[in-house]
């Protein structure tokens, strides 16, 4: 488990510096992170934090070369096991455009939709 340190982005990102700053801020706050490795190479991570009455899973990422190989499920299980707080529920936010994650992962580990968050441009 990694606490108060940086977990490097595993995808190419045009705004890597902004992502690094956000990750550092999250990890110095109440967030905790679990990193999956294949040998010495990081292949995925899960990031979240305890809230008052639930555990919030902010991000779960698995490198494309290691998807559909149980890495995501093991990261999720380890995230639950290492949580600093027992919780009755776990919450996630999933983009509606990420249909494959919903269909192939989140439903398989027991998640069900309970709300829809909608938005529109301000102007």
Beta strands, then each sheet from edge to edge (+ up, - down):
strand 1: 32-38
strand 2: 41-50
strand 3: 55-62
strand 4: 90-92
sheet 1: 1+ 2- 3+ 4+
end
